[in-house]
Amino acid sequence: MRKTGAIITIFLFLIITILSSLYLDLQIYADQPAAIETVEKVVTVLPGQGFKAFAQQLYQAGIIEHPSKFKLLARLKGHDKIIKAGEYTLSSAMPPSTILAILVSGKVRLYKFTVPEGYNLKQIASLVARSGYATDTDFLKAATDAALVHAMGIEAETFEGYLFPDTYHFPKGSSPEMIISTMVKRFWSLFEPEWKNRAKTLKLSIHQVVTLASLIEKETGTAFERPLIASVFHNRLKRRMRLESDPTVIYGLEDYNGNLTRKHLSMPTPYNTYTISGLPPGPIASTGIDAIKAALYPADTQFLYFVSKKDGTHQFSTNFKDHNRAVQKYQVHR
């Protein structure tokens, strides 16, 4: 009995020693990068992909050593079943424990996506398509989904004007709905609470403010001019004069070739502010914060007209006679 007990004790000691040695070896492996020199690779975890196959993929890419140890480490941590699908940028200089943490957290590779101020839905859809997220058709379908628009607190039929122009970072395969939601949230996060009260003071809805801001955005890219342009539109609205804004005419045209003609100015469309009174039915582009501020806080002027000086700025006038002189000077004789 004593002999048997001694054998069992020795056997258990050996098992414990071996297991401890394996555990220590696994701990060392977990914290030791595959290489000192960085080899960075983009790898993709496919939906439903087995962990064993992915570990082999990392090994072949030179990101890890000993795929069997990597698999065992993941199993002991309970990570082998919860890694998230997506595209990752991984490096051979990362320890296996760090790689697993990245895969479990879903810190996928992000791609930069920049929307300039003044872009409309079609132009943004084209950017989305070129960035590889979705087709322009799919994006426009989501961007003109009235139910989705209303669900995001917008009193309109499309997202025109509410996709805030900024630089964003999205993972590959992002849906149009995800991109739109992020851009709209950005818009609302920057729209100051007091601006709603200011809009009421001006007897304008939020939608009308965004619409007016989009006209200001399209009329000038010069910062100091935005409040002046805004003052012209406010003054004309008060006097019930048509706004006569060329960008609204262009927005309403189906096939604009870059040449705005007198015929275009007389074409009846919902956005032609040469033929309709007041503001158009909605925004014509995405606007920056400065344009929204200008729409809410215009300069205090008597200006009713402006004409491009063809240098990025405009000549402002308080009466039609002076405006005609400016047109002759800056447009006809140039």
C-alpha positions in Angstrom: 0.0 0.0 0.0 2.8 2.4 0.9 4.6 1.5 -2.3 1.4 2.1 -4.4 0.8 5.4 -2.6 4.3 6.5 -3.3 4.0 5.7 -7.0 0.7 7.6 -7.2 2.3 10.6 -5.4 5.2 10.6 -7.8 2.9 10.2 -10.8 0.8 13.2 -9.7 3.9 15.2 -9.0 5.1 14.5 -12.6 1.7 15.4 -14.0 1.6 18.7 -12.0 5.2 19.5 -13.0 4.5 18.9 -16.7 1.2 20.9 -16.6 3.0 23.7 -14.8 5.8 23.7 -17.3 3.3 23.7 -20.2 1.4 26.6 -18.6 4.6 28.6 -18.0 5.6 28.0 -21.6 2.2 29.1 -22.8 2.4 32.3 -20.6 5.8 33.1 -22.1 4.4 32.4 -25.6 1.5 34.7 -24.9 3.7 37.7 -24.1 6.4 37.1 -26.7 6.1 38.6 -30.2 6.8 36.4 -33.2 9.6 38.7 -34.4 11.4 41.8 -33.3 11.3 43.3 -36.8 7.7 44.4 -37.6 5.9 42.6 -40.3 2.5 44.3 -40.7 -0.3 42.5 -42.6 -3.9 43.0 -43.2 -5.9 39.9 -42.4 -9.6 39.1 -42.6 -11.6 37.0 -40.2 -14.5 35.6 -42.3 -18.0 35.2 -40.8 -18.2 31.6 -39.4 -14.5 30.9 -40.0 -13.0 28.2 -37.8 -10.3 29.4 -35.3 -7.9 26.6 -36.3 -8.0 27.8 -40.0 -7.5 31.4 -38.9 -4.6 30.5 -36.6 -2.9 28.8 -39.6 -3.6 31.9 -41.7 -1.8 34.1 -39.1 1.1 31.7 -39.1 1.5 31.7 -42.9 1.3 35.5 -42.8 4.3 35.6 -40.4 2.2 37.2 -37.6 2.5 34.4 -35.1 4.6 31.3 -34.4 3.3 27.9 -33.2 -0.4 28.0 -34.3 -1.2 25.1 -32.0 -0.1 27.2 -29.0 -2.1 30.1 -30.3 -5.2 28.0 -30.5 -4.6 26.5 -27.0 -4.0 30.0 -25.6 -7.3 31.2 -27.1 -9.2 28.2 -25.8 -7.9 28.6 -22.3 -8.9 32.3 -22.4 -12.3 31.5 -23.8 -11.5 33.6 -26.9 -11.6 31.0 -29.7 -15.4 31.2 -30.0 -15.9 35.0 -29.7 -13.4 36.6 -32.1 -15.3 39.1 -34.4 -15.4 38.9 -38.2 -13.7 41.8 -40.0 -10.5 43.2 -41.5 -7.6 43.7 -39.1 -4.1 45.2 -39.3 -1.9 42.9 -37.3 1.9 42.9 -36.7 4.5 40.2 -35.9 5.7 42.7 -33.2 2.4 42.1 -31.3 2.4 39.4 -28.6 -0.3 36.7 -29.2 -2.2 37.9 -26.1 -2.5 41.4 -27.7 -3.6 39.9 -31.1 -6.3 37.9 -29.3 -7.5 41.0 -27.4 -7.8 42.9 -30.7 -9.7 40.1 -32.4 -12.1 39.8 -29.4 -12.7 43.6 -29.1 -13.5 43.9 -32.8 -10.9 46.7 -33.4 -11.2 46.3 -37.1 -9.2 48.3 -39.7 -10.8 51.7 -40.4 -10.8 53.6 -43.7 -10.9 57.4 -43.9 -13.9 58.9 -45.6 -14.1 62.7 -46.0 -17.2 64.6 -47.1 -16.5 68.2 -48.1 -18.9 71.0 -47.3 -21.4 71.7 -50.0 -21.8 68.1 -51.3 -25.3 66.9 -52.0 -26.7 63.4 -51.6 -25.6 62.2 -55.1 -22.1 63.4 -54.6 -21.9 61.8 -51.2 -23.2 58.6 -52.7 -20.5 58.7 -55.3 -17.8 59.1 -52.5 -19.3 56.1 -50.6 -19.1 54.0 -53.8 -15.5 55.0 -54.5 -14.5 54.2 -50.9 -15.8 50.7 -51.4 -18.5 50.7 -48.7 -21.6 50.4 -50.9 -22.9 51.2 -54.3 -24.2 54.7 -54.9 -27.6 53.2 -55.7 -27.9 51.4 -52.4 -26.7 54.5 -50.5 -29.2 56.8 -52.3 -32.0 54.3 -51.5 -31.2 54.5 -47.8 -30.6 58.3 -48.0 -34.1 58.8 -49.4 -35.9 56.4 -47.2 -38.5 58.6 -45.5 -39.2 56.2 -42.7 -35.5 56.1 -41.8 -35.3 59.9 -42.0 -38.2 60.3 -39.6 -36.8 57.7 -37.2 -33.7 60.0 -36.9 -35.7 63.0 -35.8 -35.7 64.8 -39.1 -38.9 66.4 -40.5 -38.1 65.8 -44.1 -38.3 63.1 -46.8 -34.6 62.6 -47.4 -31.3 63.2 -45.5 -30.3 66.0 -47.8 -28.6 68.6 -45.7 -28.3 66.5 -42.6 -25.3 64.4 -43.5 -22.7 66.5 -41.8 -19.5 67.2 -43.8 -16.5 65.9 -41.9 -13.8 63.2 -41.9 -15.1 59.8 -40.7 -13.5 56.4 -40.2 -15.5 53.3 -41.1 -14.6 49.6 -41.3 -14.8 47.8 -44.7 -18.3 46.6 -45.4 -20.1 49.4 -43.5 -23.7 49.6 -44.5 -25.3 52.8 -45.9 -27.5 52.9 -42.8 -24.5 52.8 -40.5 -22.7 55.6 -42.4 -25.8 57.7 -42.6 -26.6 57.2 -38.9 -23.0 58.3 -37.9 -23.2 61.4 -40.1 -26.6 62.5 -38.8 -25.5 61.9 -35.2 -22.6 64.2 -35.9 -25.0 66.8 -37.2 -27.2 66.8 -34.1 -24.2 66.7 -31.8 -23.0 70.0 -33.2 -26.4 71.7 -33.5 -26.5 73.9 -30.4 -29.6 73.7 -28.2 -30.0 77.5 -28.2 -30.2 77.5 -32.0 -33.7 75.9 -31.8 -34.8 78.9 -29.8 -33.1 81.3 -32.2 -34.9 79.6 -35.1 -38.3 80.2 -33.3 -37.4 83.8 -32.9 -36.8 84.0 -36.6 -40.1 82.2 -37.2 -38.2 79.4 -39.0 -38.3 75.6 -38.5 -35.1 73.7 -38.1 -35.6 72.3 -41.6 -35.9 75.9 -43.0 -32.7 76.9 -41.2 -30.8 73.9 -42.7 -32.3 74.8 -46.1 -31.2 78.4 -45.9 -27.8 77.3 -44.6 -27.4 75.1 -47.7 -28.0 78.0 -50.0 -25.4 80.1 -48.1 -23.0 77.2 -48.3 -23.3 76.9 -52.0 -23.2 80.6 -52.7 -19.8 81.3 -51.1 -16.8 79.5 -49.8 -15.4 82.6 -48.2 -16.0 82.6 -44.5 -16.4 86.3 -43.8 -19.1 86.5 -46.6 -21.5 84.0 -45.2 -23.3 86.4 -42.7 -23.5 88.9 -45.6 -25.0 86.4 -48.0 -27.4 85.4 -45.2 -28.4 89.0 -44.7 -29.4 89.3 -48.4 -31.6 86.2 -48.2 -33.2 87.3 -44.9 -33.8 90.8 -46.3 -35.4 89.4 -49.4 -37.6 87.0 -47.5 -38.9 89.8 -45.3 -39.8 91.8 -48.4 -41.3 88.7 -50.0 -38.8 89.0 -52.9 -37.8 85.8 -54.7 -34.4 84.6 -53.5 -33.1 84.1 -57.1 -30.3 81.8 -56.1 -28.5 80.0 -59.0 -27.4 76.9 -57.0 -31.1 76.1 -56.3 -31.8 76.2 -60.0 -28.9 73.9 -60.7 -30.1 71.5 -57.9 -33.5 71.1 -59.6 -32.1 70.3 -63.0 -31.9 66.6 -64.0 -28.9 66.9 -66.4 -26.9 70.0 -65.7 -23.8 70.3 -67.9 -22.1 73.1 -66.1 -23.6 75.9 -68.2 -26.5 77.8 -66.5 -28.6 79.5 -69.1 -31.6 82.0 -69.1 -33.8 79.1 -70.1 -32.8 77.2 -67.0 -33.7 80.2 -64.8 -37.3 80.1 -66.1 -37.7 76.3 -65.9 -40.4 75.4 -63.4 -39.0 73.1 -60.7 -39.7 73.0 -57.0 -36.2 74.3 -56.3 -36.1 77.2 -58.8 -36.0 80.2 -56.6 -36.4 82.5 -59.7 -39.9 81.1 -60.2 -41.0 80.2 -56.6 -41.5 82.4 -53.6 -39.7 81.8 -50.3 -37.3 79.0 -49.6 -37.1 75.8 -51.7 -38.7 72.7 -50.2 -35.5 71.4 -48.6 -31.7 71.7 -48.4 -29.6 71.5 -51.6 -26.4 70.3 -49.9 -24.7 69.4 -46.7 -23.5 72.4 -44.7 -20.8 73.2 -42.2 -21.4 74.9 -38.9 -20.4 78.4 -40.1 -23.2 78.3 -42.7 -25.8 77.3 -40.1 -24.6 80.0 -37.8 -24.9 82.6 -40.6 -28.4 81.4 -41.4 -29.3 82.0 -37.7 -27.3 85.1 -37.1 -27.1 87.1 -40.4 -25.2 90.4 -40.6 -27.2 93.5 -40.0 -27.3 95.0 -43.5 -29.7 96.5 -46.1 -28.2 94.4 -48.9 -30.7 92.9 -51.4 -28.3 91.8 -54.1 -24.9 90.3 -54.7 -22.9 89.3 -57.7 -19.7 87.3 -58.0 -16.5 89.2 -58.6 -15.0 86.0 -59.9 -12.3 86.0 -57.3 -14.2 84.0 -54.7 -15.9 87.1 -53.2 -19.0 89.1 -54.1 -20.1 92.7 -54.6 -23.2 93.5 -52.5 -25.8 96.1 -53.3 -28.8 97.7 -51.6 -30.7 98.5 -54.8 -31.2 97.1 -58.3 -29.4 100.1 -60.0 -26.2 99.5 -58.1 -26.5 95.8 -58.7 -26.8 96.2 -62.4 -23.6 98.3 -62.4 -21.8 95.6 -60.4 -23.1 93.0 -62.9 -21.7 95.1 -65.8 -18.4 95.6 -64.1 -17.7 92.1 -62.8 -19.6 89.8 -65.2 -20.3 91.5 -68.6 -17.0 93.3 -69.1 -14.7 90.6 -67.9 
